[in-house]
Amino acid sequence: MVETNVGGRDRLMRGVFTILLTLTAVNTLQQRKYKFAILAAAGAIGLGFNTVTCFCGLNEALGIDTTDE
């Protein structure tokens, strides 16, 4: 089994920020601001991965575990 370290409100907030960054990426892409769109999309992908897998590498490195919230 894969170890998890993201849960509760932390996971919910990461999901909300994933949606907001995705909308920002699409909007800025339509405005032809490609660099900002790429950054927003990369952030959305990273947070989306954290949300779906319940694992964050930075949390792991810092010893943070929010699964008990």
C-alpha positions as CSV (number, residue, x, y, z in Angstrom):
1,M,0.0,0.0,0.0
2,V,1.2,3.5,-0.8
3,E,1.8,5.8,2.1
4,T,-0.5,8.8,2.3
5,N,0.2,12.2,4.0
6,V,-2.5,14.4,2.6
7,G,-6.1,14.3,4.0
8,G,-9.0,16.2,5.3
9,R,-9.2,19.9,4.7
10,D,-5.7,19.9,3.2
11,R,-6.9,17.6,0.4
12,L,-10.1,19.7,-0.1
13,M,-8.1,22.9,-0.4
14,R,-5.7,21.3,-2.9
15,G,-8.7,20.2,-5.0
16,V,-10.1,23.8,-4.9
17,F,-6.8,25.3,-5.9
18,T,-6.5,22.7,-8.7
19,I,-9.7,23.8,-10.2
20,L,-8.8,27.5,-9.8
21,L,-5.4,27.0,-11.4
22,T,-7.0,25.0,-14.3
23,L,-9.4,27.8,-15.0
24,T,-6.6,30.4,-14.8
25,A,-4.5,28.3,-17.2
26,V,-7.4,28.1,-19.7
27,N,-8.2,31.8,-19.4
28,T,-4.6,32.9,-19.8
29,L,-4.1,30.6,-22.7
30,Q,-7.0,32.2,-24.5
31,Q,-5.3,35.6,-23.9
32,R,-2.1,34.2,-25.4
33,K,-0.1,34.6,-22.2
34,Y,1.6,31.3,-22.8
35,K,4.3,31.5,-20.0
36,F,1.7,32.2,-17.3
37,A,-0.6,29.6,-18.7
38,I,2.1,27.0,-18.5
39,L,3.0,27.9,-14.9
40,A,-0.7,27.7,-13.9
41,A,-1.2,24.4,-15.7
42,A,2.0,22.9,-14.0
43,G,0.6,24.0,-10.6
44,A,-2.8,22.5,-11.4
45,I,-1.2,19.2,-12.4
46,G,1.0,19.1,-9.3
47,L,-1.9,19.9,-6.9
48,G,-4.2,17.6,-8.8
49,F,-1.7,14.7,-8.4
50,N,-1.5,15.5,-4.6
51,T,-5.3,15.5,-4.4
52,V,-5.9,12.2,-6.2
53,T,-3.0,10.2,-4.6
54,C,-3.2,11.8,-1.1
55,F,0.6,12.0,-1.2
56,C,2.8,15.1,-1.3
57,G,6.6,14.9,-1.6
58,L,7.1,18.2,0.1
59,N,5.0,17.1,3.1
60,E,7.1,13.9,3.2
61,A,10.4,15.9,3.2
62,L,9.1,18.2,5.9
63,G,7.6,15.4,8.0
64,I,4.0,16.8,7.7
65,D,1.1,14.4,7.8
66,T,-2.4,15.8,7.5
67,T,-4.3,12.5,7.2
68,D,-5.4,12.7,10.9
69,E,-7.4,15.9,10.5
